[in-house]
Each structure stands twice: as C-alpha cells, then as structure tokens.
Amino acid sequence: MSTDSFRNAKGDKEFFNQNNNCNEHFEENKDSWQIGDNNLAKRDPPMVLSNTESFNQQQKVGNRTFPEDLANATKRRTSMLKNNSQLSACILRSYKKESENKSKQVFKKLDVKQIAENKECNIEFSFLRAAKIMIYHLLFFSIGIFGALIIMLIEGYQFTRNLGFIGMNWRIVLPQYVVQILCVGFISIVACFPTKGLTYYEIGFLVYIVTARSFVIAVRYGFMSRARYKLYKSKTNFSWISQDLLLFGWLKMSPSSLREQVNATKHRIKILDEEWNFNFVESLPLDLHLKLCNLDYYLDEGFNEKDYKCKIKSAIKVHQMRKSKKSSFVGENLDMIHRVFKQSSADGNRQTDKFDFEKEFLSSIDEENTPSCNPSYKAQSVLREMLMLDSVHHGVPRYALCVVIIRILLQVVCQYFENNRSFVFHWYEYLITIWYLGTLLYIYKANLIFVIAGLVDFKRKLFLMKVLKSLISIDKDKNFILSSYFPTINLCCHKNLKSWMILREACLDVGKKYTYRIFLYCSVFLAFNLAFLGFLLMRVFGVFSYSLPIAVSVTGTYDVLFILCVLFKMLRTGAQVNACFDSHKGELIKIKKLLYEVKSDLNTYLRKDFSKCESRQLLSKMLRTCGDVYKNDRFVEKALDQIDMVIQDLEYQKETQPLKLLGFTASNELLTSVYTGLASLSFAIIQFFLSGL
C-alpha cells in the first residue's frame, strides 16, 4: 500500500470513529433535543455538514484507484451520513414543533394580560356594548335577582358576578342591591298607598335618576377595549375591577392605578424611556431623591397612602409658616444686617449684596441639609410625583353631599307649602317620605359625583401646568405653594428641554381613559337639564299652559342651576389651562434672552467664582454642568435651537390640541359670551314679568 493510500485509510478510520461518536452523541442527547436545547440545535448540524465537506474534499484528491475495502467503507460511510442527516431533520422538526407550542402558550398568557392592557390604552367607544350593559342594569333594577338569573343564562355566571349582580365583593354587590330595593320598594308602596306630598312626578324623577345611574355604568363598559371586556367573562377580583371605576381609578388616584395610567400615556404618545430624563443642578431633599430614583416607591409594602397625604399636608403648612417667619425675620433685621457688615465690606473682605445677606441668615432657619443631587432622574418618576401631589389637593369632592341635602330641604319646604303649610300626615306617610328622601340622597349623590369629576379633572390639569412652569422657572412663583417642591431643571441642556415638552404633552394626556367618560357624562346631563330649562322657559312665556307642582319646578330649576355652575367653573378652569400655553411660551422666551446674554460672555459665567444674584448663580451652575458633559461651547446653541422648537410645538398644540368642553375651546372670550347671553335672557324674563303687572 502506498503512502497516499495509507493516509486515506487512516483518515477513513478516524472518520468512522467520528461518525460513531456523532451517533452516540445524538442518541444520548435525543431527549434534550426534544425539550428544546437551542444551542445544540445550532451547533450539531453544522458539525455533520463539516464532515460531509471533508469527505468530498478527500474524494477530489487526484484520480486515485481505491481498494475494494475502501469502496465498501465509503458506501457504509454514505449511508451513515444519510441516517445522521435524517435524524437531524427529525430532531429539528420536533424542536420546531415544541417551540411553536411554547410560543402559543406564551401568546395566550400575553393575550390575557399584556395584550389587554395595551389595547386598553387606545380609547374607543362601543355604542352596542354600552346599550347592552344599560339594558342589563335596567332589567336588574326592575326585577332584582330574577333579572340577574336571566343575565346569567345569557352571558354566564362569571360575567354576571363581575357586574356585581351576584356573589363578588360586597363593595360592588351591596350598592347594586341597595339601589334596587330602595327604588322598587318605594314605587310599589306609593302605587299601593297614595301619600300626601308625593305624586307621580317624584316617581318619574326617581326613574330618571335610576336610568341615569344605569347610563353612567354603561358608559364605563362602552369605553372598555374588546380584550378587557372579554376578561369580564372569566374569574377576576375586586382590585382588578376597581381599575375601571372612576372613583377608585382616577379621583382617589391610588398608586397602582396611577402607574397604569402613566404607562398608558407612554404607550399612546410613544415615549422612549432612554430619551425621557431630567437633570437637576440643585440639591434634592432626601425623601424626594428616593422617590424619583425608585419607580415602585409607592408600591412597596411599607408605604401608607394616608400617612403620605398627612405628611404632604403638614409639609405645606410648615412651608407656609417658614415662609412667613423668613419674611418677618428678614424685614425686622435687615437694617441690622447691613450695619454689621458695613465696616467689613469697606475692607473688601465681604460683599454687601442683599442676596448674600438673606441667603446667609436664612440658611440658619432652613430645614435639614439635603444630599447631593443625582445627575439624572426618569421623567416618569417626576410625572408620578406630580400626580401624587395633586391627589392631596384634589381628591373626592365632598360638597356633593351638601348639594343633595339642600335639594332635599327644598323638596320638604315645597311640600310644606303645597299642603297648606301643614305637615299633618299619617304615620305611614312619614315613613314613605323618609324612604323617598333617603333614596334620593343615596342615588342622586352618586350621579352628581360624576358631573363634579369633570371639574376635579380640569383643576388637576391646571395644577400640573403650574408645576410644569416651576420646572423651567429660575425665579419661582411665590403665590404657588408647591412651586419650590421640585427644583429647576438644567435649562442649558437641550435634552432636558425636549423631555419637558414631552412631559407637558403627557400631563394633558394622562387619564384620558377617564376624561372621555367624564365629558360624555357632562354632555348628556347638560342636555337633559337644558331641555328641562327650555320647557320651564316656554311655560313662563306662555308657549305651554301645562302646570307643574311647585316642588318639581323648584327642584328642577335647582338642578339646572347647579349643573350650569359646575360647567361654568369647568369652562373658567379650562380657559386658565389653555392660557398656560402663552405663560409657558413667555417663560421660555425669558430663558432664551438669558442664554443670549450668556452666549456673549460665556467664559465669565463658566467661572466657579462667578458672583451675582441668586438666579444668575444658578444659571452659571447649569452652564458649568453642561460644559463638563459636552466639553465644547456649542451646548448653548443647541439649547437655543431646542427652545425655538419647543415654542413652535406650543404654538402648534395651542391651535390643534386645546382643552375643549362640549366641543368648544375653553377660553375667556367664550366665557364672556356665555355670561352675556345669560344676562340678556335674565333681563328678558324680568321684563316679561314686569310687563304683565
């Protein structure tokens, strides 16, 4: 045998050993292949292909004549390679099948949780779904548990349970049955036992407020996404359902619902976390520093919401007291301060600037020292902290109860005059009257809260706009209590200015899931009350001669006036929110002037021994921070360009995305027109009555 033949035979022997090891490897790891070892699937098939290539390369070496045993070995080797390739293909198919099954399982889990949450971020209204839910609630309020059984036969047990008709948590089931028992019981008793002072008008009004309650609940499901609505047919808990409730989800502003609304805003505006950060050059209090560094700060087990609100309220009171003490201290001792330092200033050892004196002496009565600032904080944490602060100021409206009590008193007074100034009833008539007034107090108060919620939402937006202005203001507004809660962002960094504009857009977008519902409530309730007001005016001018009881006319007029007052207050607050476009624009122009001044004398402002007023010293600190980061002098030009872009965005949003109420842009001009129209109508009514005398 020649040397080449010996080498070929030796290579064949090594090749056979390698293939045998490959077969043993496949048999031993067959189970791991089926489980889905991804690295094995990527590594072993190329090994078989490399063996095939090495064999083909061995066949291409010259036109040699192989021995007979070598030819047989080649055939066996080819069959072994074929078997190995078939085994590899089989394993890859099984692995692919397992991967598809796993991906389907993961997709099902996402469909239940993540996909439903993402779909919920997109606001849409389904009229058919809202109409169906409204019919279900009217059916339940009419026949009670029998209506719940009918709904259960149509929709299933879990859906009926999640609606609060059966089972579930007492916080949902109990109000439903209380409304049903009060209404049906009152209507049945009045139909069987006529009562003085209570007519069929009261029964009609009770039917109206129950229908309004059903409408309020139906709107909630109408604005719900299809994926989330499907989950109502599965088993859930109260905490999950409470996310859809306006009272728990938006008015009370719990930390869990707040996080969901912030995430929904990020999804709608398409915000990237990497580009949404803030830098502060001032020191932050330790408590605020910890809040902004931890996105889940309010979700920790040790957090108590009641203690937090009490702490914020007490901090505001302390801030007001310290502010008054500082002003009185400086006012009483400023002359003494100037006299004490006058002689030392003549020697050139100290400066006689007023700001230095105030800063030095006021620092002795300041709070505890704050830690050094963090170079960067997530803007999402800033938005969350702004909303938590607002929840302390604008929580659940308390005066709705007072409004309903006044209406009940008007009802009683009108009944007194209608019965010839007498309250002489039978004993059961007293009980029926008390039943009616209690039913009115319970149901009507709940309906009024959803109208007042619109005013709360507008005040919340105004509060956020004021905080936004304090973030870009070097000279803080002393009239706004929480203006100094957040320090000023680094105005010399163009990234901060861009993040501020995104934050402003997010403040107007957050809670849109609830604001759309609130606007629909206000529109419908205003339409019904204006229709009743029009009917009363036509009676006054003699168009209709239909007479109404005194109680119906007085209480109906009271309801109309209350709704109009709430809407006028909303219109005024909305006009202030839209005016913030101009105030923010003016603040940015002021910053732009300062930066142009800085640009002309940049080296002076970059010096560490720069000494001027407190606001200029803060600006100098911002410049030095940006200079250390960018290592060039173009950061001022970038900041100026970014300010121009932000101003253009504000002008565009003012024209295209202003705050609207009932389809009209909230402005002072619209408010003036409405007041003028109401005054003209009032004079016309007075003139009509005077002409008839």
Summary of the structure (lengths in Angstrom):
residues: 693
radius of gyration: 37.6
end to end distance: 140.4
largest distance: 140.4
contacts: 2009
relative contact order: 0.07
helix: 77%
strand: 2%
